[in-house]
């Protein structure tokens, strides 16, 4: 089976690595020859490091690299059985690419997008054979992150969905199937991790260092919200938030914050720019958190309740199964627990009470409990038996 990857950036070369490691011939294309050359150099350097660290033998590394073939013409992908694009997040540009691919690939070639935010139905819309179109969303770095969200469009045939699920599972990935809705699972459910942390800061309840300390030390998260936003890039995180907010017809739950907007406008983009919510320049002192456990529990309880509410709402709207929602958050963004299982542990009634208290306090739809959470609290139910 031949896999095509369009786009030789960080994500594209990562997908190529995964497919080649699984034994496939991979054709890697980029419309910038310099970008394609840089990708191949990066892959060679990566495998050299794996060999040097004795994580892989030289022969195995060379065999994988030989399976990745750079191509400088898009129609060189004519023989591919599956083509995954990983190019700029622009609907028009992606649609144009798929229309071009359809002029020369076989009718049974599956076309897929690695988009994290665009509608799969919209991408498939202009295609002559939309039934073969699907979303396959890897997480960065693709070779290391176990989760892949598979997103069938309204037009996707059941056979294509089944084939893609099996293929990506065979690649050693954890596959979750999600409806074609804004943010899919992870980028939708994770919004309160950032948004509510910023809200707590804006209200003056705690500073950034204290919020990060609480979420790591008490909540068990690997990184605090502000650390993670700086790591991702504040421009990227803000754009995702803004995109989800607009896509959900300006639902207040996803409203971006002025704090993050101003950070982006000031070009404090995080680690990559040397400054973000924290100062990463040489000699800069790290801020000291307030080690108040009572305050820490207050912060964690509020943010986790908001996350659980979002997960419950995703389940309420049949975006994905409870199992896939929890898998997505533990395998896609390394949450310490699945959010719905966490709700059972805390007590669904307790989580609902926290949300209802916030809803009454602020009188904002941002804090409205999910109908599913409300019903389950009333009926004393659990997400898992």
C-alpha positions in Angstrom: 0.0 0.0 0.0 1.4 3.4 -1.0 0.7 6.4 1.2 0.9 10.0 0.0 1.6 12.9 2.3 1.1 16.4 1.0 3.0 19.0 3.1 6.5 18.4 4.4 6.3 20.5 7.5 6.6 19.2 11.1 3.2 17.4 10.9 3.6 16.1 7.4 7.1 14.6 7.9 5.8 13.1 11.2 2.9 11.3 9.4 5.4 10.1 6.7 7.6 8.7 9.5 4.7 6.8 11.1 3.5 5.3 7.8 7.0 4.3 6.7 7.7 2.8 10.1 4.6 0.7 9.6 6.1 -0.7 6.4 4.5 1.4 3.7 6.0 3.1 0.7 5.5 6.8 1.3 5.5 9.6 -1.2 6.2 13.0 0.4 5.3 16.2 -1.5 5.7 19.8 -0.8 5.2 22.7 -3.2 8.4 24.3 -1.9 11.5 22.3 -2.9 13.5 23.8 0.0 10.9 22.6 2.4 11.0 19.1 1.0 14.8 19.0 1.2 14.6 20.3 4.8 12.1 17.6 5.7 14.3 14.8 4.3 17.3 16.2 6.2 15.3 16.4 9.4 14.1 12.8 9.0 17.7 11.6 8.3 18.9 13.5 11.4 16.1 12.1 13.5 16.9 8.5 12.6 20.6 9.1 13.2 19.7 10.1 16.7 17.5 7.1 17.3 20.4 4.8 16.1 22.9 6.7 18.3 20.7 6.3 21.3 20.4 2.6 20.5 16.6 2.8 20.1 16.8 1.4 16.6 19.4 -0.5 14.5 21.1 1.2 11.6 19.6 -1.3 9.1 16.1 -0.8 10.3 16.5 3.0 10.2 17.9 2.9 6.6 15.0 0.7 5.5 12.4 3.1 6.9 14.2 6.1 5.3 14.3 4.3 1.9 10.6 3.9 2.0 10.1 7.7 2.2 10.4 9.1 -1.3 10.4 12.9 -1.9 8.4 13.8 -5.0 8.4 17.3 -6.6 5.2 16.8 -8.7 1.8 16.3 -7.2 0.8 13.9 -10.0 3.7 11.6 -9.0 1.1 10.5 -6.3 -1.0 8.9 -9.0 -0.4 5.4 -7.6 -1.3 6.2 -4.0 -4.0 4.3 -2.1 -4.3 6.9 0.6 -3.3 10.6 0.5 -3.2 12.7 3.7 -2.8 16.4 3.4 -1.0 18.4 6.1 -0.8 21.9 4.6 -2.0 25.4 5.7 -5.3 25.6 7.6 -7.1 27.4 4.8 -10.4 25.9 3.5 -10.0 27.3 0.0 -6.4 26.1 -0.4 -7.2 22.6 0.8 -10.3 22.3 -1.4 -8.2 23.3 -4.4 -5.6 20.7 -3.5 -8.2 17.9 -3.3 -9.8 19.0 -6.6 -6.4 18.7 -8.2 -5.7 15.3 -6.7 -9.0 14.0 -8.0 -7.9 14.6 -11.6 -5.3 11.8 -11.6 -5.7 9.4 -8.6 -7.6 6.2 -8.9 -11.3 6.2 -7.8 -10.6 4.0 -4.9 -7.8 6.2 -3.5 -8.9 7.6 -0.1 -8.4 11.3 0.4 -7.9 12.6 3.9 -7.2 15.9 5.7 -5.2 16.3 8.9 -7.1 19.5 9.7 -7.6 20.2 13.4 -10.4 22.8 12.9 -12.0 22.8 9.5 -15.3 21.1 8.5 -14.6 17.7 6.8 -17.9 18.0 5.0 -16.8 21.4 3.6 -13.5 19.9 2.4 -15.3 17.0 0.8 -18.0 19.1 -0.8 -16.3 20.1 -4.1 -15.0 16.5 -4.6 -16.4 14.4 -7.4 -16.3 11.4 -5.2 -16.9 12.7 -1.7 -17.6 9.2 -0.3 -13.9 8.5 -0.2 -13.1 11.6 1.8 -12.3 11.5 5.6 -10.6 13.4 8.4 -7.5 11.8 10.0 -6.2 14.2 12.7 -2.8 13.4 14.2 -1.4 15.2 17.2 2.1 16.7 17.3 4.6 15.1 17.3 2.8 12.5 15.2 5.4 9.8 15.7 5.2 10.1 19.5 1.6 11.0 20.3 -0.6 7.9 20.3 -4.0 9.5 19.5 -5.5 9.9 16.1 -9.0 11.4 15.7 -10.9 9.9 12.7 -13.6 12.1 11.4 -16.1 10.9 8.8 -18.0 13.6 6.9 -21.7 13.2 6.1 -20.5 12.1 2.7 -17.9 9.5 3.9 -18.8 5.9 3.0 -18.9 3.3 5.8 -16.3 1.2 3.9 -13.8 4.1 3.9 -14.4 4.7 7.7 -13.8 1.1 8.4 -10.7 0.8 6.3 -9.2 3.9 7.8 -9.9 2.8 11.4 -8.2 -0.5 10.7 -5.2 1.0 8.9 -4.4 3.6 11.6 -4.9 1.0 14.3 -2.5 -1.2 12.5 0.0 1.7 12.6 -0.1 1.3 16.4 -2.2 4.4 17.1 -5.2 4.8 19.4 -8.1 5.6 17.2 -11.2 7.6 18.3 -14.1 8.3 16.0 -15.7 11.7 16.3 -18.5 13.6 14.6 -17.6 16.4 12.2 -18.1 19.2 14.6 -15.9 22.2 15.5 -12.8 21.1 17.4 -13.7 17.4 17.1 -13.1 16.0 20.6 -9.8 17.3 21.9 -9.8 20.9 20.7 -13.4 21.3 21.8 -13.3 19.6 25.2 -9.9 21.2 26.2 -11.0 24.8 25.8 -11.8 25.4 29.5 -8.4 24.2 30.5 -7.1 27.5 29.0 -10.1 29.7 29.1 -11.1 29.1 32.7 -7.5 29.4 33.9 -7.4 32.9 32.2 -10.7 33.8 33.8 -9.5 32.9 37.3 -6.4 35.1 36.6 -8.5 38.0 35.3 -10.7 37.9 38.3 -7.6 38.2 40.6 -8.3 35.0 42.4 -4.7 33.7 41.7 -1.7 34.6 39.6 -0.5 32.5 36.7 2.3 30.7 38.6 -0.2 29.7 41.3 -2.7 28.4 38.8 -0.1 26.4 37.1 1.2 25.0 40.4 -2.3 24.0 41.5 -3.1 22.2 38.2 0.2 20.3 38.3 0.6 19.5 42.0 -3.0 19.1 43.0 -4.7 18.3 39.7 -2.0 16.0 38.4 -1.7 17.6 35.0 1.8 17.4 33.3 1.8 21.2 32.5 -0.2 24.1 33.8 -2.5 26.0 31.5 -0.1 29.0 31.1 2.9 26.9 30.6 1.1 24.8 28.0 -0.2 27.9 26.1 3.4 29.2 26.0 4.6 25.8 24.8 2.0 25.5 22.1 2.3 29.1 21.1 -0.1 31.8 22.2 -0.9 32.7 18.6 -1.9 29.1 17.7 -3.9 28.6 20.9 -5.7 31.9 20.5 -6.6 31.1 16.9 -8.0 27.7 17.8 -10.1 29.3 20.5 -11.3 32.0 18.2 -12.1 29.4 15.5 -14.1 27.2 17.8 -16.0 30.2 19.2 -17.0 31.4 15.7 -17.8 27.9 14.5 -20.2 27.4 17.5 -22.1 30.5 16.5 -20.5 32.5 19.3 -21.5 30.3 22.1 -20.3 32.1 25.3 -18.6 28.9 26.6 -15.9 29.3 24.0 -15.5 33.1 24.1 -11.8 34.2 23.8 -10.2 36.4 26.4 -8.8 39.9 26.0 -5.8 38.8 28.1 -4.8 36.2 25.5 -5.6 38.6 22.6 -3.3 41.3 24.1 -0.5 38.7 24.7 -0.7 37.8 21.0 -0.9 41.4 19.9 2.2 42.1 21.9 4.0 39.2 20.1 4.5 37.4 23.3 3.9 34.1 21.7 5.6 31.9 24.3 8.8 29.9 24.3 9.4 30.4 20.6 9.5 34.2 21.0 11.3 34.3 24.3 8.3 35.8 26.1 4.7 34.7 26.7 2.9 34.5 30.0 6.3 33.8 31.4 9.8 35.3 30.5 12.0 32.7 28.9 14.9 35.0 28.2 18.3 34.1 29.6 18.7 35.1 33.2 14.9 35.7 33.8 13.7 34.5 37.2 10.7 32.2 37.3 7.7 33.6 39.3 7.0 32.0 42.7 3.6 30.5 43.2 1.5 30.9 46.3 1.5 27.5 47.9 -1.9 27.7 49.4 -3.6 24.2 49.2 -7.1 25.6 49.9 -6.7 28.1 47.0 -5.2 25.3 44.9 -8.1 23.0 45.4 -10.5 25.9 44.6 -8.7 26.4 41.3 -8.5 22.7 40.3 -12.2 22.1 41.3 -13.4 25.0 39.1 -11.3 24.1 36.0 -11.9 20.4 36.2 -15.7 20.9 36.6 -15.7 23.0 33.5 -13.7 20.3 31.6 -16.1 17.6 32.7 -19.0 19.7 31.7 -17.6 20.1 28.2 -16.9 16.3 28.0 -20.5 15.6 29.2 -21.9 17.9 26.6 -19.9 16.2 23.8 -21.4 12.9 25.0 -24.9 14.5 25.2 -24.6 15.6 21.5 -23.3 12.2 20.4 -20.0 13.7 19.3 -18.3 10.5 20.4 -18.7 7.6 22.8 -17.8 8.0 26.5 -14.8 5.7 26.0 -13.5 7.7 23.0 -14.0 11.0 24.8 -11.9 9.8 27.7 -9.3 8.2 25.5 -9.0 11.4 23.5 -8.2 13.5 26.5 -5.7 11.0 28.1 -3.9 10.0 24.9 -4.2 13.2 23.0 -3.4 15.8 25.6 -2.1 13.6 28.5 -4.8 14.4 31.0 -4.2 12.5 34.2 -7.7 10.9 34.0 -10.5 10.5 31.6 -12.9 13.4 32.3 -16.1 11.3 32.5 -14.4 8.7 34.7 -13.1 11.6 36.8 -16.7 12.8 37.2 -17.7 9.4 38.5 -14.8 9.6 41.0 -15.7 13.0 42.2 -19.4 12.3 42.1 -21.6 13.6 39.3 -23.8 15.4 41.8 -20.8 17.2 43.3 -19.6 18.3 39.8 -23.1 19.5 38.9 -23.3 21.5 42.2 -20.1 23.3 41.4 -21.2 24.2 38.0 -24.7 25.3 39.2 -23.1 27.5 41.8 -20.9 29.2 39.2 -24.0 29.6 36.9 -26.0 31.2 39.7 -23.0 33.4 40.8 -22.2 34.8 37.3 -25.5 34.4 35.5 -23.5 33.6 32.3 -24.3 30.8 29.8 -20.6 30.1 30.0 -21.3 28.1 33.2 -24.5 26.4 32.3 -24.4 22.7 33.2 -24.8 20.2 30.4 -28.4 18.8 30.2 -26.8 15.4 30.5 -25.0 16.3 33.7 -28.1 17.8 35.1 -30.2 14.7 34.4 -27.5 12.3 35.7 -27.2 14.3 38.9 -30.9 14.3 39.4 -31.1 10.5 38.8 -28.0 9.7 40.7 -26.3 8.1 37.6 -22.7 7.4 36.7 -21.0 7.6 33.3 -19.5 4.1 33.8 -21.3 1.3 35.6 
